[in-house]
């Protein structure tokens, strides 16, 4: 990248190749070489705020320490932040009135999705009747009611949430999706239903001044359709550097290509560097991102001699690199032999190579610990936890400042492991940190909601108990019998002279509750959230999140209405993932020395630890099967949402005629299988010194009931690894 002279450039980087470091260095050199006379900025685009902060710090360091230049001339954005900036500068062209709009992240449980489903049902009774009939129907009233419930609460909300996001982020409007529905036939008209749901969704969004993340990208593209606005934006930018390019959608790529084009020579190749690894694409089963696009970009750049490959990685020991490379090759061979159709292989053929001995990185490709790769076959999941505990004690006994992580496929596995490992870790003073699903969204809205409901109706036993539970969880009052306090709210809050004396713990709780009730009478409503946050002793990050929440609520209510505020908070808590404000670098929290982190494979991407444990490697989870819930099988052996997703993707890839239901469902299965294997590859490449993997002989049928064991087959890669690396097989006594 150091020799880049402008134009489009693809960089394909293996795990551990230091993509962000390489991008930061290339951006700094580009600033030094071109910015001083061009007077235009280098724009660096990342996918997360933490990555943006990381790259920004590295570019500043290179400019200041390596090149002796002022740390200016560049800007770092998340992709949606960049789009929002463009839309904000041109509100008349973007169509977004951001002072009135509210950003939401709806899922299938969101009231907005449920409302558009109900409206679609009312407007399309014939289509709805077809869905009720399904493949067969005997007319029994109980079955009809069951199917109605499944369609209204599960099938149609899932179809709406999936198809709307897929179509919208691919650039399709409801009318275009409706037109696409004529390119395929099925008994239900799945794409036609999706188009109708999409239309209802867009109408509701406009009527309520709501926007979603896809609206930001579309708004920025509307701005760039105007020649004058486009030229203005392009004149601000010399070049665009994109990190994690394998996770870009076509619409996002289009935005960056336009922005990186020279307004004076539009026919020239855009000044765009895209860095990524299609082998680490693990988002395509729940976002429109697909590694096929970055692969195609790499091949286009290769034909122009503009493809750079970063295949040397200074993270893992030689043994772990060999295991990862073997997994990649084995999966491609197995996948290719099983699928006779012309389908893309899960991995791009690109091996990881260790760095040279002269590499300046400290401790690059470190000496392995133990066997470097350890493969275990425990008796059951309890034996698995026992073996992990013993190995952790040994490892931290030898090096207390090392870092370790246990990577799981599901959060339920993580929660179970916490319960099993906590006594062991506590006995040996090993900190255990679980990054659960709740860590992905803030607890602040739920706590504020509980307190506001209590302040609105202090004589409700349920609301009083919920508020007291928050105070106990925050360790503001002692643990005590909350049912006794909440059973008679009036007596607890305002005891009379004949009431029995309260305990010291109860007095503490009463004083805190009464203090909040007085504030409810004295403060304007818009200040209450900040007051509650202060009373709950929130830390810096939580206070910032509470401020963000208060701003969000104030935009959606009129006047000083407690009922409106509670309604908005209920919406956020029940159907959105309200993202917290981060004041501590996420990577530092997850990779602290001396700590064991339990984290999902998805969330581990971009991180690394000295020791990585990957338990529960069973075939039913990796690669898994395309599971159809029994309650929806009256429609057929497929899901409407996945069929619609596959058909929209086929249209985007210009594969006409669109696949029928059977072919679309098969494509969805292949996509899931390929992505699960890439997820395993990502998990394996997080390890530096030791990679410990296991597949217990017996495991739960479902992790919602971990006590119910049955014999489980290992992930197909696991026995292949044992055969390839026999010295890594550990006897599980």
Secondary structure, DSSP 8 states (H G I E B T S, - for coil): -TT--SSEEEEEE-TTS-HHHHHHHHHHHHIIIIIHHH--EEEEEESSHHHHHHHHHHHHHIIIIIS---S-SEEEEEHHHHHHHHHHHTHHHH---TTT-EE----TTSHHHHHHHHHHHHH-HHHHHHHHHTT-----HHHHHHHHHHIIIIIHHHHHHHHHHHHHTTT--HHHHHHHGGG---SS-HHHHHHHHHHHHHHHHHHTTEE-HHHHHHHHHHHHTSHHHHHHHHHTEEEEEESSGGG--HHHHHHHHHHTS-TT-TTS---EEEEE-GGG---TTTSS--HHHHHHHHHHHHHTT-EEEE-EESSS-HHHHHHHHHHHHHHHHHHHHH--S----SS-S---EE--TT--STTTT---STTSEEEE--SSHHHHHHHHHHHHHHHHHH-TT--EEEEESSHHHHHHHHHHHHHHHHHTT-EEEE--GGGGS-SHHHHHHHHHHHHH-TT-HHHHHHHHHHHHHTTSS----HHHHHHTHHHHHS--TTS----HHHHHHHHHHHHHHHHHHHS-GGGHHHHHHHHTT--HHHHHHHHHHHHHHHHH--SS-HHHHHHHHHHHHHH--------S-HHHHHS-TTEEEEEETTTTTT--EEEEEE---BTIIIII-----GGGTTS-SS-HHHHHHHHHHHHHTT-SS---HHHHHHHHHHHHHHHHHHHHHHHHTTEEEEEEEE--SEEESSGGGTT-EEE--B-HHHHHHHHHTGGGEE---
